[in-house]
Amino acid sequence: MAIVPVALGARSYNIIVEQGGLDRAGDILAPYARKGRLVVVTDAHVAAAQLPRLDASLRRANVTLEPIILPPGEQTKSWQHLEQLLDALLALEIERGDHVVALGGGVIGDLVGFAASILKRGCHFIQVPTTLLAQVDSSVGGKTAINTAAGKNLIGSFYQPALVLIDPSTLDSLPPRETRAGYAEIVKYGLIDDPDFFGWCEANAQALLAGDPDARTIAIERSVRAKAAIVADDERETSGRRALLNLGHTFGHALEADTGFCDTLLHGEGVAAGMALAFRYSARLGLCPQSDADRVTAHLRAVGLPHDLATAHVTANGVALVGHMLHDKKMAAGTLPFLLARGIGQTFLSKDVVLDDVAKFLDADRA
């Protein structure tokens, strides 16, 4: 078991990474169960695969599990399902001192975290992520949100969990595509500022994706340690350091918007294609060696992730994709910051990117 602290003063919490941790969840979560119960929010797929394990563990600790089961998929991060969840929590008489457990991927974690942040002006929540993407990224750091017709994650809050419990064994039930999508967020940490870790990814990706427990645990722990350090330094993206975690997301969110925020392009797949585009655009600007951009693209291709517009199933032209970027929540005074790179492990925030040039790059990259 590894315990990774997220140092945020009064809002500090621990990330527990433990193979088989879900089967020990009763011992771990019992202290958070007021009146001997925990409300657990999940989706139908995760409920079938993981809820019995969690329920059995909680029962052994004399804790009653109250489930709320939502539909699976990105569409659940919506006003409609936020209202449905809040009504269900109120019907269960959740109090401000209670802890709501988010059992699932990034959709459930984001939705439950946002609901907790506004229910009775804030109750507690615990993240128990069950997808690789959620384990290495979205469950850590307190970003919560829902999507709207205007774009992804535009309504939300910074609201830290009380605890994150990560059990890599929950990944055994994931489809290979979901695992690959989560792997994109692991690669991201190497590309941001850790070229040695990117090299580790190149050497160990196939083992990790094949389910090797040691490779998975190493990658998860290393990723959450990297994110915890960045979040502790810049919780609300005020200094610019936390913005580095958005590598690939500006391009990626535009690709997701073009494909309708659905299963055509999973979030991690959009991030993968977005990272490849960010490195190739950096090379176009003369910031990054073309060989590094090619290396990133080659690795994403080798593991079966989207690495350009075609493999992301995107048909829009550059102008249309830039139009989606204009709705990005990071827009400030008409300027959209971009994460670019001077090489692998040398990501930086640029505030002077010309969007017309981005549109031309996207059209040329497709060609």
N, C-alpha and C positions, 0 to 999 in steps of 0.2 A: 504494500500500500504506500502511495505517495500522497503527501499533504502539501498543497501549494497555496500559500497565503496570498490574498489580494489585499494589500495594505492601503486602506482608505479611511483611516481614523475610526470614527464612530460607525462607519459603514463597512468596516473590514469584514471579510469572511474567508472561509477556506474552500478550496477545491480538493475533493478526495478522489483519487484515481486508484481504483482497486478492481482487479479481475475477480468477478463473482460478487462484487459489492452490492448488487441488487438483492442477493440472497441474505445479505447482512443488514439490509436497509432498516429492518425493525430496530436493531440496536442503535443504529446511527440516527434514525429519525424520531425515535421515541421521545427524546427530550423536547422536540418541537410540537408534540401532539397534546394540545390543551384538551382537557376533558376526555382524553383517551381516544381521540379520533383525528384523522387527517383527510381532508378533501383532496382527491387526486384528479387532475384534469388531463385527459389524454385523447387520442383519436382512435377510430375504430380498428385500424391496423395494429397500432401499438397495444391496444387493449387485448387483442387476441394473442399477441406474441409475448407480452411482458407483464401485463397486469396480474395474472395468476401468481407469478414469482413474487411480485411486490406484496400482494395481498397475503400470501403465505408467510412471508417474513414479518410483516406487521402483526399478523395474528399471533406469531410466536412471542412477540413483545407486548401482547395484550393491547394492541392499537387497532381500532376499527377503521377500515378504509371506506370512504364515501366517494364513489366514482362519478365523474361527469365526462361523458364520451361524446366527442365532436366528430364531424366528418373529416377525413384525411385530405391533404392537398393545400396548396398555396391559397386557394380561394377562401379558406377558413380564416385567413387574416383579414377580416372585413368588418365593417360596421355591424352587419347583420349578426355575425357570430360573436362579436364583442358584446352586443346587447343580450344575446342568448346566454352567454357565459355569465354576465353580471347578474341577470335575473336568476339563474340557477344558483349562484353563490349566495345571493340574498335570501333565496328560498331555504337554503341550508343554514341561514342565520350566522354567516361568517362574521366574526368580530375583528376589530383592528389588531388585536393581539394574536390572532390565528395565523397559521402558515398554510398556504395553498401550495400543493406540489404540482409542478409541471412535468409530466412524464411523456416524453416524445422528442420530436425533432425541433428544428428552428421555428416552425410555424406555431406549434403549441407553446414553446418557450416564450416567443415574442408576444403572443396573444395573452397568455396567462400573466406575464410580467406587467404588461400594460394594464390589464384589468386590475391587478393587485395595486398598481400605483394610483388608481383613481377610485377604487372601491372604499367608501367611507374615508376618503382622503388619504388612503394608504394602509394596506395590511401587508403582512409578510408573505414571501413566497420562496420556494426551494426549487432549484433546477435539477432534474434527473434526466439528462439528455440521452437519447437512445440512437441517434444517428451520428456518424463520424463528423459531419459538418457542425452539428450542434455541440458535440463534445469538444471540438478544438477551436470553436469560434463563438457561435451565437449565445451559448449558455454563460459565457464569461464576459463581464464588463458592464452589464446593466443597460444595454440598449434594448428597448422594448418598443413595439410599434405594430400598426396595421397598415395595409395597403389601401389606396383609393383609386378611383378612375384616373386621377391625375398622375399617379406614380407609386413607386414602392416605398414603404416605410415613411410616408410623409406625415402621419399622425402617430405620435408616440412620446416617450419620455425616457430620461435616464433614471433608472430605478434598480438598485442593486439587489440581488438575491441574498438570502440569509445563509445559503449553503449551496454548493454544487457537488453532486455525487455522480461520478462517472464510472460506469462499469463497462469496460471494453467488450465483455462477453455478449452484451446486448446487440453488438454488430453482427453476430452470427446469423440473425434472422433477416438482415438487410439484403435486398436485391443488389447484385454487383454494380448496377448503374448508380444506386444511391451511395454506395461506398466510394466509387470513383468521384462522384460529385463532391463528397466531403474531403477527399484527398486533395482537391484543388486548394482548399484553405490551409492544408498542411504545407504544401509547396510554397504558398504565399509567404510564410515566415522566413523561409530561406531566401526568397527573392528580395524581401524588404531589407534585411541587414545581416544575414547569416549565410554567407556563401558556402561554408562548410556543411551546414545543414542541407542546403540544396544538393550538394554532392552526396550526402547521406541518402537523400530521397532518390537520386538517380540510381544509387546502388541497391536500395532496399524497397523500392516501390512495388515491385512485383510480389515480393513476399508479404508485404503489408496488405495488398489488395487480395491476395490469396487467403488471408485470414491468419497469418502467423501471429500468435498472441504477443510474442516478445516485440516484434516490429511495431505492432499496433500500439502497445503500451508505451514504448519509447517515443514514438511519434506524437502520441496524445500528450504525454507529460511534457515533452519539450515544447510543444505548441502552446499549452496553457501557461507554462512558465514564461514564455515570451510575451504572451498577451497580458498576463497578470502584471508584468513589469511595466508595460506600456500604459495600461489602464491606471495603475497606481501613480504614474507620473503625470498623466493627462486624462483625468476621468471624463471630462466633457468636451474634449477636442478644442481646448482654448489655447494651448501652446503650439499646436500643429503636429505634435508627435503621434497622437492617437490617429490622426488622419492617415498615417502611413498604413494603417490596417485596411484602408479602403483601396489598396492596390488592386486594379482590375475591376473595381466596382462601378466606376463611372461609365466605362464602356459596357460592362456587364449588365448593369441595370437598363441601359438603353436597349440592349439585345433582348432582355427579358420583356421589356415593355412592347417591343415589336412583335414578340411571339405570344403576347397576351398573358404573361405571368401564369403559365400553365405547365403541364408535363412535357410540352414540346421542348422546353429548355429549362432544366432544373437550375436553381440558384447557383450551386457550385459549378455547374457547366458554364453558366454565363460568366462567372468570375474567371474560370480557366481561359475562356476565349478572350475575356477582357484583359487579363494579364499578358497574353501573347500579343494582343493589339497594342497595349501600352509599351511593351518592349520594342515592337517593330516601329511604332510611332517615334519612340525615343531614338531609334537608329536612324529613322528618316530625318530627324532634326539634327543629327550629328552628335547627339549626347551620349549614345551608347554604342559600343562596338556591334557591328552587324553579327559577328560570331556569337555574342551573348544572346542576342534576340533569336538567332537560329537555334541555339542550344535550348532555350526555353520552349520554343515551338516544338522542337524535336521531342523533348521529354513529354510534353502534354500529348502529342500524337502517339507516342510509344505506349502510354497508359490508357489510351482510348478516350481522351477528353477532347472536347471541341477546342480548336485553336485558330479558327478564322470564321468569317461570316457564313460560309457555306456549311461547315460542320456544325455551326450553331443553328442551322435551319433559318437563317435570317435572309429575307428577300428585299428589305427596304434599302433605298440608296442612302448615301452619306447625309444629305440634307435632312431626310426624315429621321435618321438616327440622332443627329444633332438636335433636332426638334424635341426628341424625348429627353435629351440631356438638359434642356432648358428648364425642365421641371425638377431637376435634382435639388434636394434639400440643401446642398452645400453652396448653391448660388448665392453670391454676395455682391451687391452693387453692380449687377449685370455681368459679373465675372465668375467663371466656373473653375475652381482649382482642379488640377489634374495631378495624379500620381505618375511620375515619369521615372526613368532610371538612367544612371550613368554606367551601369553594369549590373551583373548579378550581385545582390547584396548591397546595392547602392541606390535605393529608392529615395526620391525626394519629392516635395510638394512644389509644383509650379503654378504660379498665378498669372502667367502671361501667355497662355495658350490661346491661339486664335481659332475660334470655332469653325470659321469658313475653311481654314486649312485642315482641321480635323475631318470635315466632310469630304474634302478632296482626297485625303489620305485613305479614308474608308472606301471610297470608290476605287482608288488605285489598288488598294490591298485586295479587294474582291477580284479585280481584273488580274 
